[in-house]
Amino acid sequence: MHFNKSFVFGTATSSYQIEGARLEGGRTLSIWDTFCDTPGKVYQQHNGSVACDHYYRFEEDIQQIKKLGVETYRFSVSWPRIFPEKGVLNAEGMDFYKKLTKRLREEGIKPAITLYHWDLPLWAHEEGGWVNRESVDWFMDLAKVCFQELDAEVDSWITHNEPWCAGFLGYHQGFHAPGHTNMDEAVKAVHHMLLSHGKAVQYLKNELQSKTPIGITLNLSPIYAKTDSANDQLAANNADGYSNRWFLDPVFKGQYPVDMMNLFSKYVHSYDFIKAGDMEIISTSCDFFGINYYSRGIVEFSAANDFLHRGAHSDYEKTGMGWDIAPEEFKDLIRRLRQEYTDLPIYITENGAAFDDVLENGRVHDHGRVDYIEKHLQAVSDLNDEGMNIEGYYLWSLMDNFEWSFGYDKRFGIIYVDFDSQERIWKDSAYRYAEIVKNRGTNNSNKETDTISVS
């Protein structure tokens, strides 16, 4: 693998997963705090009240990022830390992010800020959350103050992280906060998220005349049919519509896919929440496109499923999440995006894997993760050789953290966190990633001294 001088290496986290300080510094509750407190929702009722204690340990964590040698760090702001009440700005909360971005800059690390990584304030949820169109205005209050206070220090902005998760896992499948199972709500919630994305882009570029790049991050999975049968092909089409096209089409084509509108209409009784001008706003041109890639999907037909598909068995090697390790399918995804959707610069804003890490004698030998990272970075390198214009890569995650409904049971970090002592311990994957970053890629990781190939 080889990466040119302009390619950007980074690592990523999100506020609820690492910060802790649940009710400190003026922060109020988010939907994830109350979701975690609901029995049966999160593994062993774990929560993010302390998490990695990053709110108090951010200086130490910045040094870990610096030691890795990456150029950029992607993190998110906690909405209820900045707006603990509707319309009430908490200066102490904003000061935390000012301090964080300033210190990153001083250490030569470029801050990439995500405005929304799922921690909707409880006050917003109590007024209908993302299902309420007013949520667009509430989000714009957050976006405006973040842009005004932080833009000078920020290297890039991401409006939303994975609206599929926040919308469909949160409002349709119920596995994420707020834990609802209502497709009508889910489709409205997603629409308002995408609308708030477009409005934030317009505000930053048109009102503030900022030159800071801004984009959105979608989690995408290339979907494959289990067999060539007509039924399985239909299942794959519908799964692709649900996971990918429902988000890609509005952002890049200014429309929702009609086949999916038809399929959803069993539950979505009216699409009149889509107002005149909405689709033009949603498809406002961005500066880059963020993609979170973890795995592929394989499906088969299921008449019992609302949308006629279900996951199919695969004999692929799996991560600790049970997800297929599929770097070749990652290439298929990027080629398709280039062919069908966009020529914007692409950033892989998350890629990584959970494995059952074991700490022995102060070391974690996470060979599976090292292999996963190498294979996916090789895929990025190969894609760039094809002219696919991937400009950067953020490894998920900097450190083990609160893994949503899996609590602290799943570890995605390249740095091991002892959640009792808060000690940070580098895994083999952190050492390997630092080596790749330093060498701009390497030919052979098995040699004692790697040969360096720079294009």
N, C-alpha and C positions, 0 to 999 in steps of 0.2 A: 504493500500500500504506500502511496505517496501523496502528499498534500502540498500545494504551493503556498507561498508566503502569505497570500491574502486570505487563505482559509482560516476560519475562526474556530478554536476549540473552547468549549465551556463546560460547565456543570450546572445543575438546576435543583431547586427546592420549591416549596410553597409555604405560605405563612402558617396555615393551620397545622401542617404536618411537622413543623419544627419549632415554632416560636414559643409555645406555652404561654405563661403569664395571662391566664384565662380572663381574670378580672382586674388585671393590674395596668397601670398607666392609663387609666380611663377607658379601657376596652370593656364593651358589653358582650353579651352572648351572641353567637352565630347559630345558624340552623344546625351546624355540625355539633355544637356543644349539646344542644337538646336532643339531637338524634342519638348521640353517644350515651346519653343518660337514659334512653329508652331501652328497657331490657329486651334482649334478643336481636338487637339491630347490629351491634358491633361485637367482634370476637372478645369474649370474656368482659364485656362492657368497658373495654379500654377507651381512653379519650385523649384529647390533645391538650389537657390542662397544663401539663408540664412539657410533654413531648421531648424535644432535644434541648429545651431551656435556652434556645437561641436568642430570645429577647435579652437575656442577660449575658450570654456567651458569644455574642456576634463578633467581638474582637478576636477571640480565639478561632472562630470558624473562618474569619477572613484570612487568618494566617495559614489555615489548612488549604484554602483555595489558592493562596499565593504559592504555597509549597508545591501544589500540583502543577503550577506553571501555566494554567489555562489563562486565556486572554479575557474571558468574560464569564459572568455569573448571572444566571437567571433566577429571579425570586419573585414572589408576589406580595402585594400589600394586603393587610387584613382590613377589610371594609369596616367591621365594627370597632376597630381600633381608631379609625379615622373619623367615622361618623357613628358614635355610640348611640345617638338618638337621631331621629329624622330631622334633617336640616341643621344639626348641631355639630360643628366641626370641633374635634378634639386636638388642640395644638400639640399636646404631649405625644399623641399617637403619630401625628405627622412628623414631629421632631425625630422620632425613632428612625423613620425612613430617610430623613435628611441626613442624619448621622451615618446611617448605614451606607448610603450612596456616596457620601463624601469620603468616608474611610476606604471604600472600595477604590474610588478614583485615586486617592493618595497612594494606594498600594499598586497602582497600575492595572487594576481590574475594571473592565467596562461593565457597568450595571445594565442588565436587561430586565425591565420590570413588566410583570403581568398584572393587570388591573383586577381581573376576577379569576380566582382559582377556587371557586365553590363556597367560600365562607360568607354567604349572604347574612346580613345582620338579622337578628330575630325580629326586630321592629319592622323590617321590610316584609319578612315572611308573614307577620301577623296582619299585614295589610294586603295579603294576597300574593306576596312574593313575585316571581317572574311571570305568573299568570296574569297579574295586573299590569296593564299597559303603562301605568305610572312608574313602574320599575325602570323604564327607560330614562325617565327624568331623574330618578334617584341615582342611577348609575352615572348619569352625566354630571351630577353634583360631585361624585367621587372622581370621575375622570378629569374634570376641570381643575379641581384643587390639586390633584397629583401632577397634572401637566404644568400648572402655574408654579408649583413649589419645587418640582424635581427635574423638570425637563432639561435645565442647563447642565445637569450632571449625568443624565441618562443617555446610554448609547442606543437603545432601541426600546420600543413599547410593544407590548402584546395586549390587545383588548381583552380577549377571553381565552381561557384554557379549556379545550375540550367541551364545547357546548353539548355534544352528544351525551357525555357523562352527566353534566349538570341538568340537562333537560330530560333525556330518556331514562337514565339510571335513577335520577332523582324524582321525576314526576310520573314516569310510566312503569318502570320495573320495580321501583321502591327500594333498591339496594343501596342507594345513596340518599343523603338528606335532600329534601324533607321527608322522603320515604312514602311518597304517594304512588298510587297505582291507577292513574287516570290518563289515558292517551290524549283526550281532549285538552287537558291541562298541559301535558307534555309538549304538544305541538304549539300551543300558545306561548309557553315558556321559552321554547327554542326561538320562536319568531321574535320575541321581545329581546332576547339576548343578541340575536343577529342584528336587530334594528339598533340596539344600543352600541354595538360594534361600529356600524356604519356612521352613526352620529358622532362617535368619539373620533374616528378617523377624520371626518369633515372638520370637526372643531379644531383639532391639532394642526391640520394643514391649512385650513382656510382662515379661521379666526386668529389663531396664534401665529400663523405663518412660520411654524416650526419646521426645521429641516431634519429633525430626528426621525429616523425610519419607524414606521408603525405597521403592524400586521395582526393577523389572528392565528391562533394555533388550533388545528383540528386533529383529533386522533383518528387515524385511518387504518383500516385493515382490508387488504385485498381479499376478496371472497371467491372461493372455489366450490364448484358443485362436486358432490361425492361421486356421482356417475354422469354419464352423458345422457341419461334419460331426460325426457321432456319435463317431467315433474321436478327432478333435481335442478335442472337449468332454471326453471321458474323460481324454485326456492333460492337459488343463488342470486337471481335478479332482485328478488324482494329483500334478501339480506343485505345486498349491496345498496339498495335504495334506503334501507333503514339505517345502516351504519355510515355510509359514505355520501351518496348522492343528495340526501336530504339537506346536507350542509354545504357540499361543494357547489351544487347547482345555484342556490341563491347568492352565494358569495361571488361566484365567477360568471354566472349566466343571468343573474337577476330574475330567477324563476324557481319555483319548487317543481320537482319532477311530477308530471301529471299522473303517471302510473301509481305513484305512492299516494298522491292526494286521493285517488280513487280507492285505494286499498285502506287508507286511514279513515275514509269517510263513514265507515261503519261506526266509528267512535267519535269522529270530529263532525258534529252535526251542521256546522256552518264555518266557512272560511272568511267570514266578514271581519275577523280581527286583522286581516291583511288590508290595510288602508291604502288609498291612492298615494303613490309616491314612495311607499315603504320599500319596494323591491329595488328601486333606483338607489335608495340610501344604503341598503344592505350590500349592494354590489359596488359601492364606492371603491375606487381603485386604491389599493394598498401599495406599500413599498417592498414587501416581501411576504412570503407565505410560510408559516410555521407548521411543521408536521411532527406529531408524536407517533412513533412506530414501535410496536412491541412484537406483534405476531400477525399471522394470517388467520383467516377464518375458513372453515370447511363445513358445508351444510348439506342437508338432505331435506327432501319434501316431507312435510308433516301436516296433514289435514287438520289435526287437532290444534295447531298453533294459529293464533290470530292472523299472522302474516305468512303462513304456509311454509315455514322453514324451522329447522332446529339444528343445533350443532351436531356434526357427524364425527365418528371416531377417526382418528388419524394415528399412524404409526411413527410420526415424527418424534424426534427427541424433544422433551419438554423442559420448561423452566419450573421453578418452585411454585409458580402459579398454575401449572398445568397447561401453559400456553405453548403452542408449537414454536420451535426455533426455526425461523424461516427467512434467512437473509436473501435467498434468491427471489422469493415472492416480494420482498421489499423492493427489489429492482423493478419487478413488474409494475408495482404501484407507482413508482416515480415515472416510469416511461409512460404509463397511462395518463398521469396528471399532465405531463408535458404535451401529450398528443391531444387530450380532450379539454384541458382546463386553463392552463396558465403558463406564461413564460417568465413570471416573477422569479426573482432569486428565492431559492428554497433554503430554509434552515431546518435541520432536524432538531426540534426544540426539546424532545425527550427521546431517549432510547436506552434501554437497560434491562436488567433481569433480576428477579428475586430467586435466591437459592437458599437452602437450609444451611446457613453458615455456622461453622463451629470455631469458637475461639480456643486455641490450644497453645500454651506457652507464649502468650502475647502475640500470636499471629493467626491470621485467617487465610487458609489456602483455598481460595474460591476459584478453583480451576475452571468450573463451569462458566462463571461470569467472565473471566479473562477470555475464554474461548468465544463467548457470545459477543463481547465488545470487539474483539479482533475481526470476527466474521462480518459484523455489521459495518465497521469502519472500512474493511476491505470492499464491501459492497458500495459504500459511498465513494471510495476512490475509483472503483470501476465505473460507476455512473458518471463521475466527472470526466473520466477518459472518453465517455460517450458524448460529452458536451451537455450534461444534464444540469449544470449550474447549481450545485449544492454549495452554498457559501459558508456553512458552519454546522457544527455538531455539538449539542449539549447532552452530556451523559447524565442519565437519571439513575441514581441520585447522588448528590454529594455525600450524604450520610444516611444511615438507617433512620427511619422516622415513622410517624404514625401513618400506617397504610390503610386509611379510610376504614371500610367495614371489616378489614382483616386486622385492625388494631396493630399491635407490635409483633404479631406472629409472622409477618412477611418482611424480609429485609431486602431492600433494593440498593442500599448504599454501597459505595466503594470504600467508605470509612465506616468501620464497625462502631456502634454506640452501645455502651453499657448503660442501660436506662436507669440503673440504680445509682451508679457513681457519676454518670454523664461523661465518663472517659471516652475519648475518640481514639480509635486504633485503626491504622491503615491496613486494609486487606491487600492481598496480592494484586487485586485488580486496580487499586489506587496506584501502586508502584508501576504497574504495567501501563496504565493510562498516562501517568506523568512521563514515562519513557517515550511513548508514542508522540505526545505533545511536544516534547523537547526535540525529538528527531524528525518531526513532521512526517511521521509514519516510518515503519521499518520493514525490511524484507523478510526477516526471519527472527521470531521472538525466542527461538530455542538456543541461539548462539549466545555465548557469554558476552561478546561485543557485537552488537547489531551493525550490519551494514546499513547505511542511510541512503535512501534514494529520494532526492528532491526534484520535483518536476519544475 
